[in-house]
Amino acid sequence: MNTIGVFACDPGGHTGLAWGLFSPDRKMDMAGILATRQKNESRTVEGDARAQIREIAGVWQAFFQDCVLHQGIVSDKVYFVCEDFVYMSGVAYHDNDGSASISMSIIWGVQGYRMGRADEWHARKRGQKRKIVVPEMIMQQAGQASTFATAKRLREWGLWVPGKDHERSAWKHVALFLKQYQIGLSSRP
């Protein structure tokens, strides 16, 4: 089985993170895929956007490095999945709690932080033949993740984190990504 690393972020005033190593197979059901998980954790990140961006980028970097340097996973098999916040026309966002603006700030702040760190690393290693890897963020709609990974399914799959709504939301994104990954496997010869 091929092992992949999946890191998910559900950004907001309280940001949920979830990550782990998985060995998906095209013939497994989701419960089977999720049962392969190793080194899985979840966390809630709080604070203003700047503090969250720094912490999320640090957790991602540690996960990515562990996958590639210690677990032997090829860098293009480590995925960063993030809930996309999409403004919809005709919807009045009151944003009294800052949830809409902080979500957008975190998404693009983490992306910018990751790109900046890669550019810094590249500048220090100038002249050396080293590959720079910044996996793209795979953006998912909240509704898609919630429709696929219902509360009932999270419980059945052992992903229910009591009292941690945002971490559960991040696990929904992990599960949806794994299903989409599995569909991609099934479409290959």
N, C-alpha and C positions, 0 to 999 in steps of 0.2 A: 504494500500500500504506500502511496505517496502522502507524506505528511505536509500539511500547509499550516501557516500561522494566520490567524484572523484576529484583528483588533477592531473593536467597534466603539464609536463615540456618539452619545445622544446629548448634544449641547444645549445648554440653557442656564438658568440661574443656579441650578444644581445639575451638574453634568454627570451622566452615567457613563462609565467605561466598563467594557467586558472584553476578555481576550483568552485565547487558548490555542493549543495545537490540536489539529484534527486530521483524521485519515479518511476522507470521504471516498466512497466507492459508488459506482453508478447503480449497483444492485441493492444497496442498503436503503432502508427507510430512514427517516430523519432521526428517530430514536436510536437507531444503530450508529449513524454518523456521530451523533452527539455523545454516544457511549464511548467513542474512541478518544474523547478529549483528554488532554494532558496539560499540565501547567496552566490550568484555567483559573482565572481570578476575575473579580469585579471590584469596582471602587466608585464612590461618589466624590466628585471634586466640587468644591464651593469657593466662593470669593468673587471678586470683580473679574472682568474679562481678562485683564492682563495677567493676574495671578493664575487663573485657570489655564490660559494659553500656555504659560511656562510649564505648569505641572503636567498638563496633558501631553505636551511635546516631549517632556522628560520621560514619562511613563511609556509612551510610544517608542522612543529611542531605545530605552532599556529592553523592551520587548523585542524590537527588531534585531538589535545586536545579539540578544540571547538566541533568537531563532537561527540567525545566520552563523554566528561565531561558535555557539556551543551546541546547538541542536542539529547543525548540518543541513538546514533547510536552504534551498537556493533562494536568493534574494527576491526573485520574481514570483515566488510562491508565498510571500508574506504580504498580507492585504490589510489596508487601512479603510474601514467602512465607516461612513458618517451619515447621520440623519441630515437630510437637506431641509432647510427652512425656506419655503417658497411663499413670497407674498402673493396673495390672490387679489385680483381687481374686484372692487365692490365690497371688500371686507374692511370694516373699520377696526384698525388695530389701535386699541387704547394704550397698550404697552405701559400701564401704570407700574407694573412690576419689572419692566425692562426685559421680559423674556424674549420678545421678538428681536430686539436690537442686540441683546447679548448673544443670542444663538448665532446670528450672522457674524458678529464680531469674533466669536470663538472659532467658527468654521474657517473663516479666512485668516484669522490670526494664527491658528495652528498651521495652516498651509504655508503662510508666509514665513513663519518661524522655521519650519522644516526646510523650506527652500533656502532661507538665509544661512542656516547651519551647513547645508550642503555647499553653498557657495564659499563659505568661510573655509571649510575643509579642503575644497578644491584649490583655493588660493594658497593654503599652507603646503599642499602636496604638489605644487606646480613643478612640472618637469618629470614627475613620476608617473608611470603608466598605471594609474589606479582608476577603477570604475567608480563613478558616483551614482548612488542609487537613492532615488526619492520616489517610492511607490505612489502612484496616483491615489487620491482619495476616491473611493467608490461611493457615490452619493445615492442614498435611498430615501424614498418618501416614507414619512411616518405611517401613513395609512396602509401602505403595502406591508410593512413589517408587522403592524398590529393585526392586520387581517390574516396573515399567515401564522404568526406565532401568538396565538391567543393565550389568555391566562391559563386556560385548561391545558393547552399543549405545553406551556412552560412548566407547569407542575408535573405533567407526565414525563417530560424530558429531563427533569431534575435541574431546571434552570431558574426555578422560582426563588428569588432572594427576598425573604420576609422583611417588610418595612422599608425596602429600598426600590421605590418605583422607578427611579432613573436607571439603576443598574439593570432592572428587569427590561426596561426599554432598550438598553444597549444589547442585552442578550437576544432580544427580538431581531435586531439588525444582524447579529451573528448568524442566527438561524436562517433568516431570509437569504443572506449571502451564501451560506452553505447549500441551500436548496438551489439557488441560481448556479452555483459552481457545479453541483451535481448534474443539473440539466445540461450544462456545457460539456461535461464528461460524456453524457449519453449521446450527444450529437456528434461526437468524434468517432471515427471508424475504429 
